Amino acid sequence: MADRILRLDRRELLAGLGAAVLAPAMASIAGAQGRPSLTLQAKAGVIALRPGGPDTPIWSLQGPAPDLSFRFKRGDELEITLQNQLPVPTVLNWHGIDGVPAAEALAARVPLAPGAKETVVVPLRYAGTLLCDLRLLGDGQERPSRPLALVVQESDPVTVDRDEVLLIEDWRLRSDGTAIAPGVDPKDTGPLYTINGLTTLDIPARTHERLRFRFINGCQRNVIALKIEGHDVRVMALDGQPAEPFLARGGALVLAPGTRVDALIDAAVPPGSTSSILLHDGKEASPIARLVASNEPPPRAAPLSAALPLPSNGLPAQLDLKNALRIDLTLGGPQADWVTPASFASSAAPAFRVKAGRTVVLALTNRATIPEIFHLHGHHFRVLDRLDDGWKPYWLDTLAIEPGQTQRVALSAQYGGRWLMEAVATDWAAPRLVRWYSVE
């Protein structure tokens, strides 16, 4: 296979970032106030990572069904109950939930003690692909943990034949099949990737069928690229927010840890054939799944026309950069202001304070020798052009930053509250670090 993705190095892989389960269950359950509810359990579990080998002990976040994703509707007020059955404190961490200060880990919700439970109501303002996990306190723990996807469906239906969540995870396994948590030296371990908990996955497709794939990088530390051979990949949303639709460059999607990409694929292979889905981690490419063309009749005689943009979630069309509050943030290298989540204290000085409604421009400079991942809580941001004379046509909440590079991003500080920022290097042993900011 001479495809360009097989020749991607780490720099090319990151440059593409301007930036799960098949047939998931409808998990909304009527609550006492008529709102949907979801009960999640943080508990010990196992996963079969090695065919024919022993199961691997993990810590998991489990819902009322053995799915890795749950579906709700935009506008729902979701009542979420977390039960901690682990022997250590834990806290629910979100990717994609904006403007819900009551749900903010550490800044509003202290870690949940073993045996305890708590309930929080989360208004689902935006349609999109969300992610939640227990990993904020996961560094150096006894076992690694798995994330869960939440799908918030658009108010108006989107023209697709199937809507699938594809969750990619990375593991570091010892020879006895046990897995280590991040924040630990990975010596004497080998890497392994899974998709929806499997080392390989066959996805059936009919000719001219339109598939909506919600790709999620659920890896602990790794930036990855994905490519579906023989198909155009049209990006429709990034990090849970609609984008101006565009074709992925070279057909490859690049995802930092926590990144979500909604893409449309029109199956274009003859019955009985297959197309590999390749995963590249900056070192090598390998197939992780296949599109398998079925012999069933196609749903239509010809492919659908190009898709219209997804409905807007109402984020501002313009940002006032001229009057923005400008903040410099350093990632990587010796740090005094960034702390581990276990050491976080809301009494510490915030990275910045801003009045609600004002634009904030963050200059994110990576002083480390390897890429850093930045994740913003509470708000999405635009990546600015080099001269601050415009921005990329999409919103993000997670960004990979190369060594020595400065990226400027802008957000509209719409939601009052205390919000976290996370930073972590793309190294399994690197610690996750946090700071907070205040919108007043």
ChimeraX attribute file (.defattr): number of C-alpha atoms within 10 A of each C-alpha:
attribute: neighborCount
match mode: 1-to-1
recipient: residues
	/A:1	6
	/A:2	6
	/A:3	10
	/A:4	10
	/A:5	23
	/A:6	17
	/A:7	15
	/A:8	18
	/A:9	15
	/A:10	17
	/A:11	12
	/A:12	13
	/A:13	23
	/A:14	23
	/A:15	14
	/A:16	17
	/A:17	19
	/A:18	18
	/A:19	22
	/A:20	24
	/A:21	20
	/A:22	18
	/A:23	12
	/A:24	20
	/A:25	15
	/A:26	13
	/A:27	19
	/A:28	19
	/A:29	16
	/A:30	13
	/A:31	12
	/A:32	9
	/A:33	8
	/A:34	9
	/A:35	14
	/A:36	19
	/A:37	24
	/A:38	18
	/A:39	18
	/A:40	20
	/A:41	17
	/A:42	27
	/A:43	16
	/A:44	16
	/A:45	15
	/A:46	12
	/A:47	14
	/A:48	15
	/A:49	21
	/A:50	14
	/A:51	9
	/A:52	7
	/A:53	10
	/A:54	14
	/A:55	15
	/A:56	17
	/A:57	19
	/A:58	19
	/A:59	23
	/A:60	23
	/A:61	22
	/A:62	22
	/A:63	19
	/A:64	14
	/A:65	13
	/A:66	10
	/A:67	19
	/A:68	23
	/A:69	29
	/A:70	23
	/A:71	16
	/A:72	21
	/A:73	19
	/A:74	19
	/A:75	15
	/A:76	18
	/A:77	17
	/A:78	21
	/A:79	21
	/A:80	17
	/A:81	17
	/A:82	22
	/A:83	22
	/A:84	23
	/A:85	18
	/A:86	18
	/A:87	13
	/A:88	15
	/A:89	18
	/A:90	25
	/A:91	22
	/A:92	23
	/A:93	19
	/A:94	23
	/A:95	23
	/A:96	27
	/A:97	26
	/A:98	23
	/A:99	23
	/A:100	22
	/A:101	19
	/A:102	14
	/A:103	21
	/A:104	23
	/A:105	21
	/A:106	22
	/A:107	20
	/A:108	16
	/A:109	15
	/A:110	13
	/A:111	17
	/A:112	18
	/A:113	16
	/A:114	15
	/A:115	13
	/A:116	13
	/A:117	16
	/A:118	12
	/A:119	14
	/A:120	15
	/A:121	17
	/A:122	19
	/A:123	16
	/A:124	20
	/A:125	18
	/A:126	25
	/A:127	23
	/A:128	27
	/A:129	28
	/A:130	25
	/A:131	24
	/A:132	19
	/A:133	22
	/A:134	21
	/A:135	21
	/A:136	21
	/A:137	18
	/A:138	25
	/A:139	23
	/A:140	15
	/A:141	16
	/A:142	15
	/A:143	19
	/A:144	22
	/A:145	25
	/A:146	21
	/A:147	25
	/A:148	23
	/A:149	27
	/A:150	21
	/A:151	21
	/A:152	21
	/A:153	18
	/A:154	18
	/A:155	12
	/A:156	9
	/A:157	9
	/A:158	15
	/A:159	14
	/A:160	15
	/A:161	14
	/A:162	14
	/A:163	19
	/A:164	18
	/A:165	26
	/A:166	26
	/A:167	26
	/A:168	23
	/A:169	23
	/A:170	18
	/A:171	23
	/A:172	20
	/A:173	21
	/A:174	15
	/A:175	9
	/A:176	10
	/A:177	18
	/A:178	18
	/A:179	23
	/A:180	24
	/A:181	24
	/A:182	25
	/A:183	18
	/A:184	15
	/A:185	14
	/A:186	18
	/A:187	10
	/A:188	9
	/A:189	17
	/A:190	13
	/A:191	11
	/A:192	13
	/A:193	20
	/A:194	20
	/A:195	22
	/A:196	21
	/A:197	19
	/A:198	18
	/A:199	18
	/A:200	14
	/A:201	19
	/A:202	15
	/A:203	15
	/A:204	13
	/A:205	25
	/A:206	25
	/A:207	22
	/A:208	21
	/A:209	21
	/A:210	22
	/A:211	19
	/A:212	22
	/A:213	21
	/A:214	27
	/A:215	23
	/A:216	27
	/A:217	27
	/A:218	29
	/A:219	22
	/A:220	26
	/A:221	25
	/A:222	22
	/A:223	25
	/A:224	24
	/A:225	24
	/A:226	23
	/A:227	25
	/A:228	20
	/A:229	18
	/A:230	14
	/A:231	14
	/A:232	20
	/A:233	23
	/A:234	21
	/A:235	23
	/A:236	25
	/A:237	25
	/A:238	25
	/A:239	26
	/A:240	28
	/A:241	27
	/A:242	26
	/A:243	21
	/A:244	14
	/A:245	19
	/A:246	14
	/A:247	15
	/A:248	16
	/A:249	12
	/A:250	13
	/A:251	19
	/A:252	23
	/A:253	25
	/A:254	26
	/A:255	30
	/A:256	29
	/A:257	25
	/A:258	27
	/A:259	29
	/A:260	32
	/A:261	24
	/A:262	25
	/A:263	23
	/A:264	24
	/A:265	18
	/A:266	23
	/A:267	23
	/A:268	19
	/A:269	19
	/A:270	14
	/A:271	16
	/A:272	11
	/A:273	12
	/A:274	19
	/A:275	21
	/A:276	17
	/A:277	21
	/A:278	20
	/A:279	24
	/A:280	25
	/A:281	18
	/A:282	20
	/A:283	12
	/A:284	13
	/A:285	19
	/A:286	14
	/A:287	17
	/A:288	20
	/A:289	21
	/A:290	20
	/A:291	20
	/A:292	21
	/A:293	22
	/A:294	18
	/A:295	14
	/A:296	11
	/A:297	11
	/A:298	16
	/A:299	13
	/A:300	11
	/A:301	9
	/A:302	11
	/A:303	15
	/A:304	13
	/A:305	7
	/A:306	10
	/A:307	14
	/A:308	11
	/A:309	15
	/A:310	20
	/A:311	15
	/A:312	13
	/A:313	15
	/A:314	10
	/A:315	15
	/A:316	10
	/A:317	6
	/A:318	10
	/A:319	18
	/A:320	14
	/A:321	19
	/A:322	8
	/A:323	11
	/A:324	17
	/A:325	17
	/A:326	15
	/A:327	13
	/A:328	13
	/A:329	14
	/A:330	17
	/A:331	25
	/A:332	21
	/A:333	11
	/A:334	10
	/A:335	10
	/A:336	6
	/A:337	14
	/A:338	21
	/A:339	17
	/A:340	16
	/A:341	19
	/A:342	15
	/A:343	9
	/A:344	16
	/A:345	13
	/A:346	14
	/A:347	7
	/A:348	10
	/A:349	13
	/A:350	15
	/A:351	16
	/A:352	15
	/A:353	15
	/A:354	16
	/A:355	15
	/A:356	15
	/A:357	14
	/A:358	18
	/A:359	22
	/A:360	24
	/A:361	25
	/A:362	21
	/A:363	17
	/A:364	20
	/A:365	20
	/A:366	25
	/A:367	19
	/A:368	18
	/A:369	12
	/A:370	16
	/A:371	25
	/A:372	26
	/A:373	24
	/A:374	22
	/A:375	22
	/A:376	24
	/A:377	25
	/A:378	26
	/A:379	20
	/A:380	25
	/A:381	23
	/A:382	22
	/A:383	23
	/A:384	21
	/A:385	13
	/A:386	11
	/A:387	8
	/A:388	14
	/A:389	8
	/A:390	14
	/A:391	19
	/A:392	15
	/A:393	15
	/A:394	20
	/A:395	24
	/A:396	27
	/A:397	27
	/A:398	28
	/A:399	26
	/A:400	27
	/A:401	27
	/A:402	21
	/A:403	17
	/A:404	14
	/A:405	13
	/A:406	19
	/A:407	18
	/A:408	22
	/A:409	22
	/A:410	24
	/A:411	25
	/A:412	22
	/A:413	22
	/A:414	19
	/A:415	19
	/A:416	17
	/A:417	19
	/A:418	24
	/A:419	25
	/A:420	21
	/A:421	18
	/A:422	21
	/A:423	24
	/A:424	23
	/A:425	24
	/A:426	19
	/A:427	18
	/A:428	20
	/A:429	18
	/A:430	15
	/A:431	20
	/A:432	23
	/A:433	23
	/A:434	23
	/A:435	24
	/A:436	23
	/A:437	21
	/A:438	19
	/A:439	18
	/A:440	14
